[in-house]
Amino acid sequence: MQIISSGITDIGLKRGRNEDAYLINEELNLFVVADGMGGHAGGEYASSLAVNTVEELVGQLRLPDPQVSDEDPVEILRTALADAVSQAGNRIYSWACDNQEYWGMGTTVVVMLAHRGNAFIAHVGDSRVYSIRNGDIEQVTEDHSLVAQSVREGLITEEEAKFHRMRNVITRALGSGPEVEVDVQVKALRKGDRFLLCTDGLSGRVEMDELRDVLTSHSITESCRQFVGMACARGGEDNITAVVVQVGDDR
Ligand code: CA
């Protein structure tokens, strides 16, 4: 299955640093977006360590031959991806333990790995993955954040969550402890599907139907450019990162 992709990251208009990081590895069909946090250079270091570790570990995966193994290859890969992300969190935590000036650093992460007609989507934190099929958009990942949890529990509405003063508080991050729970989903791919991986610098500024409108009317590269323009036009307070993945190679 042919996959094409495009990515962009932008410091935005207000921040002195870009603590987001992304990875596109078309050989592995691996796509990662991370949003780092922490003083000094901690945020940048955490997000880049996350994407580099996931790339290294996924690159080392050797899946059993389905002809000779009776293990379910989908379950094996699901577990392996969760382990890779968790190990990235462990490396970040260990680094922060050994280097006091980095104490408290962490990062969100979203990962998409396309393999044999399936997308394996892993995430920790409030960076997001959206999928677009036949003109419809769906938020694939559920934010690990205080406001998302409050919405799920019926304590606040989705509208209130958008402007809540605690909207940046995340309940899970890579680097906050030696181990982290990683959510992994598997979705069957169809030709023409598009996926957007992004940080809250985009999803916090641009509504889901606007994301859909851009993704259904522009090329993947132009979509990325438009996203940065839209987020900046609305203040650009945060770093902005987007990776768009398309199944099929019609540009
Ligand atoms: Ca951010």
py3Dmol code that shows the C-alpha trace and the ligand (Angstrom):
import py3Dmol

protein = """\
ATOM      1  CA  MET A   1       0.000   0.000   0.000  1.00  0.00           C
ATOM      2  CA  GLN A   2       1.531   3.273  -1.131  1.00  0.00           C
ATOM      3  CA  ILE A   3       1.679   5.995   1.532  1.00  0.00           C
ATOM      4  CA  ILE A   4       2.656   9.623   1.022  1.00  0.00           C
ATOM      5  CA  SER A   5       3.161  12.240   3.709  1.00  0.00           C
ATOM      6  CA  SER A   6       4.056  15.809   4.471  1.00  0.00           C
ATOM      7  CA  GLY A   7       5.029  17.543   7.705  1.00  0.00           C
ATOM      8  CA  ILE A   8       5.623  21.006   9.077  1.00  0.00           C
ATOM      9  CA  THR A   9       6.627  22.544  12.392  1.00  0.00           C
ATOM     10  CA  ASP A  10       6.586  26.218  13.259  1.00  0.00           C
ATOM     11  CA  ILE A  11       7.659  28.125  16.347  1.00  0.00           C
ATOM     12  CA  GLY A  12       4.495  30.279  16.179  1.00  0.00           C
ATOM     13  CA  LEU A  13       4.471  33.972  17.039  1.00  0.00           C
ATOM     14  CA  LYS A  14       4.989  34.157  20.814  1.00  0.00           C
ATOM     15  CA  ARG A  15       7.380  31.465  21.959  1.00  0.00           C
ATOM     16  CA  GLY A  16      11.164  31.730  22.139  1.00  0.00           C
ATOM     17  CA  ARG A  17      11.663  28.048  21.392  1.00  0.00           C
ATOM     18  CA  ASN A  18      10.057  25.325  19.360  1.00  0.00           C
ATOM     19  CA  GLU A  19       9.572  22.397  21.732  1.00  0.00           C
ATOM     20  CA  ASP A  20       7.577  20.348  19.196  1.00  0.00           C
ATOM     21  CA  ALA A  21       9.234  17.655  17.111  1.00  0.00           C
ATOM     22  CA  TYR A  22       8.077  15.420  14.311  1.00  0.00           C
ATOM     23  CA  LEU A  23       9.349  12.500  12.312  1.00  0.00           C
ATOM     24  CA  ILE A  24       8.504  11.171   8.878  1.00  0.00           C
ATOM     25  CA  ASN A  25      10.135   7.880   7.941  1.00  0.00           C
ATOM     26  CA  GLU A  26       8.550   6.696   4.699  1.00  0.00           C
ATOM     27  CA  GLU A  27      10.723   3.594   4.592  1.00  0.00           C
ATOM     28  CA  LEU A  28       9.218   2.363   7.859  1.00  0.00           C
ATOM     29  CA  ASN A  29       5.859   4.070   7.155  1.00  0.00           C
ATOM     30  CA  LEU A  30       6.329   5.641  10.570  1.00  0.00           C
ATOM     31  CA  PHE A  31       5.058   9.085  11.556  1.00  0.00           C
ATOM     32  CA  VAL A  32       5.504  10.748  14.937  1.00  0.00           C
ATOM     33  CA  VAL A  33       4.566  14.094  16.504  1.00  0.00           C
ATOM     34  CA  ALA A  34       5.637  15.173  20.005  1.00  0.00           C
ATOM     35  CA  ASP A  35       5.059  18.284  22.118  1.00  0.00           C
ATOM     36  CA  GLY A  36       7.727  18.735  24.767  1.00  0.00           C
ATOM     37  CA  MET A  37       7.641  20.626  28.035  1.00  0.00           C
ATOM     38  CA  GLY A  38      10.166  21.540  30.704  1.00  0.00           C
ATOM     39  CA  GLY A  39      12.558  24.338  31.615  1.00  0.00           C
ATOM     40  CA  HIS A  40      15.853  25.216  29.902  1.00  0.00           C
ATOM     41  CA  ALA A  41      16.133  22.998  26.821  1.00  0.00           C
ATOM     42  CA  GLY A  42      14.126  20.204  28.487  1.00  0.00           C
ATOM     43  CA  GLY A  43      11.063  20.412  26.263  1.00  0.00           C
ATOM     44  CA  GLU A  44      13.035  20.300  23.036  1.00  0.00           C
ATOM     45  CA  TYR A  45      15.196  17.517  24.330  1.00  0.00           C
ATOM     46  CA  ALA A  46      12.232  15.421  25.531  1.00  0.00           C
ATOM     47  CA  SER A  47      10.305  15.678  22.260  1.00  0.00           C
ATOM     48  CA  SER A  48      13.317  14.901  20.097  1.00  0.00           C
ATOM     49  CA  LEU A  49      14.341  11.994  22.347  1.00  0.00           C
ATOM     50  CA  ALA A  50      10.802  10.627  22.006  1.00  0.00           C
ATOM     51  CA  VAL A  51      10.723  10.719  18.203  1.00  0.00           C
ATOM     52  CA  ASN A  52      14.282   9.396  17.867  1.00  0.00           C
ATOM     53  CA  THR A  53      13.735   6.538  20.303  1.00  0.00           C
ATOM     54  CA  VAL A  54      10.489   5.450  18.653  1.00  0.00           C
ATOM     55  CA  GLU A  55      12.210   5.507  15.248  1.00  0.00           C
ATOM     56  CA  GLU A  56      15.170   3.499  16.541  1.00  0.00           C
ATOM     57  CA  LEU A  57      13.046   0.847  18.256  1.00  0.00           C
ATOM     58  CA  VAL A  58      10.467   0.478  15.490  1.00  0.00           C
ATOM     59  CA  GLY A  59      13.373   0.176  13.021  1.00  0.00           C
ATOM     60  CA  GLN A  60      14.670  -2.779  15.042  1.00  0.00           C
ATOM     61  CA  LEU A  61      11.374  -4.679  15.067  1.00  0.00           C
ATOM     62  CA  ARG A  62      11.519  -8.089  13.442  1.00  0.00           C
ATOM     63  CA  LEU A  63       8.041  -9.481  13.029  1.00  0.00           C
ATOM     64  CA  PRO A  64       7.534 -13.226  12.901  1.00  0.00           C
ATOM     65  CA  ASP A  65       6.688 -14.651   9.493  1.00  0.00           C
ATOM     66  CA  PRO A  66       2.888 -15.167   9.476  1.00  0.00           C
ATOM     67  CA  GLN A  67       3.434 -18.315   7.339  1.00  0.00           C
ATOM     68  CA  VAL A  68       5.371 -20.054  10.092  1.00  0.00           C
ATOM     69  CA  SER A  69       4.032 -18.425  13.251  1.00  0.00           C
ATOM     70  CA  ASP A  70       0.561 -18.808  14.680  1.00  0.00           C
ATOM     71  CA  GLU A  71       0.837 -15.687  16.811  1.00  0.00           C
ATOM     72  CA  ASP A  72      -1.458 -12.857  15.743  1.00  0.00           C
ATOM     73  CA  PRO A  73       0.829 -10.380  13.933  1.00  0.00           C
ATOM     74  CA  VAL A  74      -1.524  -7.486  14.693  1.00  0.00           C
ATOM     75  CA  GLU A  75      -1.345  -8.138  18.436  1.00  0.00           C
ATOM     76  CA  ILE A  76       2.421  -8.572  18.301  1.00  0.00           C
ATOM     77  CA  LEU A  77       2.851  -5.247  16.557  1.00  0.00           C
ATOM     78  CA  ARG A  78       0.373  -3.496  18.840  1.00  0.00           C
ATOM     79  CA  THR A  79       2.343  -4.632  21.894  1.00  0.00           C
ATOM     80  CA  ALA A  80       5.707  -3.842  20.291  1.00  0.00           C
ATOM     81  CA  LEU A  81       4.608  -0.307  19.470  1.00  0.00           C
ATOM     82  CA  ALA A  82       3.328   0.288  23.000  1.00  0.00           C
ATOM     83  CA  ASP A  83       6.668  -0.990  24.324  1.00  0.00           C
ATOM     84  CA  ALA A  84       8.639   1.303  22.011  1.00  0.00           C
ATOM     85  CA  VAL A  85       6.678   4.359  23.165  1.00  0.00           C
ATOM     86  CA  SER A  86       6.934   3.329  26.801  1.00  0.00           C
ATOM     87  CA  GLN A  87      10.680   2.824  26.453  1.00  0.00           C
ATOM     88  CA  ALA A  88      10.985   6.319  24.989  1.00  0.00           C
ATOM     89  CA  GLY A  89       9.286   7.600  28.139  1.00  0.00           C
ATOM     90  CA  ASN A  90      11.691   5.626  30.276  1.00  0.00           C
ATOM     91  CA  ARG A  91      14.702   7.141  28.504  1.00  0.00           C
ATOM     92  CA  ILE A  92      13.359  10.643  29.052  1.00  0.00           C
ATOM     93  CA  TYR A  93      12.671   9.956  32.715  1.00  0.00           C
ATOM     94  CA  SER A  94      16.111   8.395  33.247  1.00  0.00           C
ATOM     95  CA  TRP A  95      17.822  11.348  31.592  1.00  0.00           C
ATOM     96  CA  ALA A  96      15.919  13.764  33.831  1.00  0.00           C
ATOM     97  CA  CYS A  97      16.894  11.727  36.909  1.00  0.00           C
ATOM     98  CA  ASP A  98      20.578  11.903  35.947  1.00  0.00           C
ATOM     99  CA  ASN A  99      20.618  15.545  34.865  1.00  0.00           C
ATOM    100  CA  GLN A 100      19.051  17.781  37.445  1.00  0.00           C
ATOM    101  CA  GLU A 101      18.599  20.790  35.168  1.00  0.00           C
ATOM    102  CA  TYR A 102      16.243  18.640  33.078  1.00  0.00           C
ATOM    103  CA  TRP A 103      14.134  17.494  36.010  1.00  0.00           C
ATOM    104  CA  GLY A 104      10.433  17.692  35.184  1.00  0.00           C
ATOM    105  CA  MET A 105      10.806  17.534  31.426  1.00  0.00           C
ATOM    106  CA  GLY A 106       8.318  15.475  29.476  1.00  0.00           C
ATOM    107  CA  THR A 107       6.498  15.213  26.216  1.00  0.00           C
ATOM    108  CA  THR A 108       3.300  14.111  24.567  1.00  0.00           C
ATOM    109  CA  VAL A 109       3.555  11.757  21.636  1.00  0.00           C
ATOM    110  CA  VAL A 110       1.366  10.470  18.804  1.00  0.00           C
ATOM    111  CA  VAL A 111       2.644   7.696  16.565  1.00  0.00           C
ATOM    112  CA  MET A 112       1.210   6.203  13.403  1.00  0.00           C
ATOM    113  CA  LEU A 113       2.749   3.096  11.918  1.00  0.00           C
ATOM    114  CA  ALA A 114       1.213   1.748   8.712  1.00  0.00           C
ATOM    115  CA  HIS A 115       1.764  -1.962   8.184  1.00  0.00           C
ATOM    116  CA  ARG A 116       0.054  -4.476   5.904  1.00  0.00           C
ATOM    117  CA  GLY A 117      -3.127  -2.479   5.437  1.00  0.00           C
ATOM    118  CA  ASN A 118      -3.455  -1.377   9.049  1.00  0.00           C
ATOM    119  CA  ALA A 119      -2.634   1.822  10.884  1.00  0.00           C
ATOM    120  CA  PHE A 120      -1.280   1.314  14.398  1.00  0.00           C
ATOM    121  CA  ILE A 121      -1.891   4.513  16.316  1.00  0.00           C
ATOM    122  CA  ALA A 122      -0.259   5.041  19.705  1.00  0.00           C
ATOM    123  CA  HIS A 123      -0.542   8.086  21.915  1.00  0.00           C
ATOM    124  CA  VAL A 124       0.202   9.612  25.287  1.00  0.00           C
ATOM    125  CA  GLY A 125      -0.943  13.127  26.234  1.00  0.00           C
ATOM    126  CA  ASP A 126      -3.013  15.643  24.295  1.00  0.00           C
ATOM    127  CA  SER A 127      -1.436  15.658  20.853  1.00  0.00           C
ATOM    128  CA  ARG A 128      -3.969  14.225  18.450  1.00  0.00           C
ATOM    129  CA  VAL A 129      -4.620  12.027  15.461  1.00  0.00           C
ATOM    130  CA  TYR A 130      -7.583  12.707  13.187  1.00  0.00           C
ATOM    131  CA  SER A 131      -8.709  10.537  10.311  1.00  0.00           C
ATOM    132  CA  ILE A 132     -10.510  11.705   7.178  1.00  0.00           C
ATOM    133  CA  ARG A 133     -12.466   9.275   5.040  1.00  0.00           C
ATOM    134  CA  ASN A 134     -15.048  10.133   2.369  1.00  0.00           C
ATOM    135  CA  GLY A 135     -15.108  13.755   3.511  1.00  0.00           C
ATOM    136  CA  ASP A 136     -15.775  12.918   7.173  1.00  0.00           C
ATOM    137  CA  ILE A 137     -13.340  13.705   9.964  1.00  0.00           C
ATOM    138  CA  GLU A 138     -12.978  11.774  13.185  1.00  0.00           C
ATOM    139  CA  GLN A 139     -10.790  12.368  16.212  1.00  0.00           C
ATOM    140  CA  VAL A 140      -9.032   9.036  16.667  1.00  0.00           C
ATOM    141  CA  THR A 141      -7.187   9.723  19.909  1.00  0.00           C
ATOM    142  CA  GLU A 142      -8.738  10.668  23.218  1.00  0.00           C
ATOM    143  CA  ASP A 143      -6.758  13.395  25.013  1.00  0.00           C
ATOM    144  CA  HIS A 144      -5.081  12.402  28.253  1.00  0.00           C
ATOM    145  CA  SER A 145      -5.930  15.744  29.798  1.00  0.00           C
ATOM    146  CA  LEU A 146      -7.807  17.053  32.790  1.00  0.00           C
ATOM    147  CA  VAL A 147     -10.459  18.778  30.674  1.00  0.00           C
ATOM    148  CA  ALA A 148     -11.028  15.746  28.424  1.00  0.00           C
ATOM    149  CA  GLN A 149     -11.472  13.638  31.545  1.00  0.00           C
ATOM    150  CA  SER A 150     -13.931  16.186  32.975  1.00  0.00           C
ATOM    151  CA  VAL A 151     -15.911  16.128  29.696  1.00  0.00           C
ATOM    152  CA  ARG A 152     -16.025  12.312  29.810  1.00  0.00           C
ATOM    153  CA  GLU A 153     -17.277  12.449  33.378  1.00  0.00           C
ATOM    154  CA  GLY A 154     -19.936  14.999  32.415  1.00  0.00           C
ATOM    155  CA  LEU A 155     -18.507  17.705  34.694  1.00  0.00           C
ATOM    156  CA  ILE A 156     -17.992  20.260  31.916  1.00  0.00           C
ATOM    157  CA  THR A 157     -19.105  20.571  28.281  1.00  0.00           C
ATOM    158  CA  GLU A 158     -16.836  20.328  25.253  1.00  0.00           C
ATOM    159  CA  GLU A 159     -17.405  24.034  24.643  1.00  0.00           C
ATOM    160  CA  GLU A 160     -16.292  24.854  28.202  1.00  0.00           C
ATOM    161  CA  ALA A 161     -13.257  22.627  27.814  1.00  0.00           C
ATOM    162  CA  LYS A 162     -11.983  24.691  24.871  1.00  0.00           C
ATOM    163  CA  PHE A 163     -11.549  27.822  26.985  1.00  0.00           C
ATOM    164  CA  HIS A 164     -10.942  26.219  30.370  1.00  0.00           C
ATOM    165  CA  ARG A 165      -8.006  27.686  32.304  1.00  0.00           C
ATOM    166  CA  MET A 166      -6.759  24.141  33.004  1.00  0.00           C
ATOM    167  CA  ARG A 167      -6.981  23.034  29.352  1.00  0.00           C
ATOM    168  CA  ASN A 168      -3.207  22.606  29.117  1.00  0.00           C
ATOM    169  CA  VAL A 169      -2.965  20.207  32.038  1.00  0.00           C
ATOM    170  CA  ILE A 170      -2.243  16.702  30.779  1.00  0.00           C
ATOM    171  CA  THR A 171      -2.774  13.571  32.833  1.00  0.00           C
ATOM    172  CA  ARG A 172      -0.233  11.379  31.048  1.00  0.00           C
ATOM    173  CA  ALA A 173       3.147  12.262  29.557  1.00  0.00           C
ATOM    174  CA  LEU A 174       6.348  10.538  28.511  1.00  0.00           C
ATOM    175  CA  GLY A 175       9.004  11.266  31.114  1.00  0.00           C
ATOM    176  CA  SER A 176       6.779  11.814  34.137  1.00  0.00           C
ATOM    177  CA  GLY A 177       7.740   8.419  35.560  1.00  0.00           C
ATOM    178  CA  PRO A 178       9.668   5.243  34.725  1.00  0.00           C
ATOM    179  CA  GLU A 179       6.598   3.698  33.155  1.00  0.00           C
ATOM    180  CA  VAL A 180       3.627   5.061  31.275  1.00  0.00           C
ATOM    181  CA  GLU A 181       0.405   3.577  29.984  1.00  0.00           C
ATOM    182  CA  VAL A 182       0.249   3.835  26.188  1.00  0.00           C
ATOM    183  CA  ASP A 183      -3.009   3.682  24.229  1.00  0.00           C
ATOM    184  CA  VAL A 184      -2.747   1.828  20.916  1.00  0.00           C
ATOM    185  CA  GLN A 185      -5.508   1.512  18.343  1.00  0.00           C
ATOM    186  CA  VAL A 186      -5.563  -0.403  15.087  1.00  0.00           C
ATOM    187  CA  LYS A 187      -7.501   0.883  12.082  1.00  0.00           C
ATOM    188  CA  ALA A 188      -7.886  -0.783   8.710  1.00  0.00           C
ATOM    189  CA  LEU A 189      -6.631   1.490   5.941  1.00  0.00           C
ATOM    190  CA  ARG A 190      -8.444   2.324   2.736  1.00  0.00           C
ATOM    191  CA  LYS A 191      -7.077   4.041  -0.322  1.00  0.00           C
ATOM    192  CA  GLY A 192      -7.790   7.756  -0.079  1.00  0.00           C
ATOM    193  CA  ASP A 193      -7.739   7.880   3.730  1.00  0.00           C
ATOM    194  CA  ARG A 194      -5.888  10.800   5.211  1.00  0.00           C
ATOM    195  CA  PHE A 195      -4.558  11.143   8.737  1.00  0.00           C
ATOM    196  CA  LEU A 196      -3.520  14.276  10.573  1.00  0.00           C
ATOM    197  CA  LEU A 197      -1.107  14.068  13.505  1.00  0.00           C
ATOM    198  CA  CYS A 198      -0.780  17.378  15.344  1.00  0.00           C
ATOM    199  CA  THR A 199       0.055  19.204  18.548  1.00  0.00           C
ATOM    200  CA  ASP A 200      -2.373  21.369  20.510  1.00  0.00           C
ATOM    201  CA  GLY A 201      -0.861  24.460  18.887  1.00  0.00           C
ATOM    202  CA  LEU A 202      -3.059  23.458  15.943  1.00  0.00           C
ATOM    203  CA  SER A 203      -5.946  21.488  17.479  1.00  0.00           C
ATOM    204  CA  GLY A 204      -6.437  24.106  20.194  1.00  0.00           C
ATOM    205  CA  ARG A 205      -6.831  26.905  17.639  1.00  0.00           C
ATOM    206  CA  VAL A 206      -8.552  25.358  14.652  1.00  0.00           C
ATOM    207  CA  GLU A 207     -11.932  23.606  14.808  1.00  0.00           C
ATOM    208  CA  MET A 208     -12.369  20.060  13.586  1.00  0.00           C
ATOM    209  CA  ASP A 209     -14.626  21.046  10.664  1.00  0.00           C
ATOM    210  CA  GLU A 210     -12.037  23.591   9.561  1.00  0.00           C
ATOM    211  CA  LEU A 211      -9.341  20.919   9.658  1.00  0.00           C
ATOM    212  CA  ARG A 212     -11.608  18.746   7.516  1.00  0.00           C
ATOM    213  CA  ASP A 213     -12.271  21.540   5.018  1.00  0.00           C
ATOM    214  CA  VAL A 214      -8.551  22.119   4.511  1.00  0.00           C
ATOM    215  CA  LEU A 215      -7.743  18.411   4.258  1.00  0.00           C
ATOM    216  CA  THR A 216     -10.485  17.703   1.746  1.00  0.00           C
ATOM    217  CA  SER A 217      -9.650  20.596  -0.564  1.00  0.00           C
ATOM    218  CA  HIS A 218      -5.855  20.829  -0.644  1.00  0.00           C
ATOM    219  CA  SER A 219      -2.811  18.673  -1.262  1.00  0.00           C
ATOM    220  CA  ILE A 220      -1.160  17.272   1.853  1.00  0.00           C
ATOM    221  CA  THR A 221       1.730  19.755   1.598  1.00  0.00           C
ATOM    222  CA  GLU A 222      -0.549  22.724   1.072  1.00  0.00           C
ATOM    223  CA  SER A 223      -2.744  21.537   3.975  1.00  0.00           C
ATOM    224  CA  CYS A 224       0.254  21.691   6.316  1.00  0.00           C
ATOM    225  CA  ARG A 225       1.072  25.223   5.172  1.00  0.00           C
ATOM    226  CA  GLN A 226      -2.517  26.335   5.624  1.00  0.00           C
ATOM    227  CA  PHE A 227      -2.638  24.915   9.148  1.00  0.00           C
ATOM    228  CA  VAL A 228       0.347  26.971  10.282  1.00  0.00           C
ATOM    229  CA  GLY A 229      -1.147  30.069   8.661  1.00  0.00           C
ATOM    230  CA  MET A 230      -4.491  29.555  10.409  1.00  0.00           C
ATOM    231  CA  ALA A 231      -2.964  28.944  13.847  1.00  0.00           C
ATOM    232  CA  CYS A 232      -0.744  32.022  13.487  1.00  0.00           C
ATOM    233  CA  ALA A 233      -3.644  34.161  12.307  1.00  0.00           C
ATOM    234  CA  ARG A 234      -5.384  33.270  15.587  1.00  0.00           C
ATOM    235  CA  GLY A 235      -2.542  34.390  17.784  1.00  0.00           C
ATOM    236  CA  GLY A 236       0.114  31.721  17.280  1.00  0.00           C
ATOM    237  CA  GLU A 237       0.744  31.545  21.043  1.00  0.00           C
ATOM    238  CA  ASP A 238       2.025  28.008  20.852  1.00  0.00           C
ATOM    239  CA  ASN A 239       4.335  25.984  18.634  1.00  0.00           C
ATOM    240  CA  ILE A 240       2.456  24.380  15.727  1.00  0.00           C
ATOM    241  CA  THR A 241       3.154  20.970  14.238  1.00  0.00           C
ATOM    242  CA  ALA A 242       1.246  18.899  11.699  1.00  0.00           C
ATOM    243  CA  VAL A 243       1.977  15.713   9.791  1.00  0.00           C
ATOM    244  CA  VAL A 244      -0.476  14.625   7.101  1.00  0.00           C
ATOM    245  CA  VAL A 245      -0.410  11.036   5.866  1.00  0.00           C
ATOM    246  CA  GLN A 246      -2.303   9.824   2.832  1.00  0.00           C
ATOM    247  CA  VAL A 247      -3.014   6.286   1.738  1.00  0.00           C
ATOM    248  CA  GLY A 248      -2.533   6.106  -2.023  1.00  0.00           C
ATOM    249  CA  ASP A 249      -0.244   8.302  -4.046  1.00  0.00           C
ATOM    250  CA  ASP A 250      -2.614  10.661  -5.890  1.00  0.00           C
ATOM    251  CA  ARG A 251      -1.149  14.037  -4.942  1.00  0.00           C
TER     252      ARG A 251
END
"""
ligand_1 = """\
1
CA
Ca 1.873 22.749 22.613
"""
view = py3Dmol.view(width=600, height=400)
view.addModel(protein, "pdb")
view.setStyle({"model": 0}, {"cartoon": {"style": "trace"}})
view.addModel(ligand_1, "xyz")
view.setStyle({"model": 1}, {"stick": {}})
view.zoomTo()
view.show()
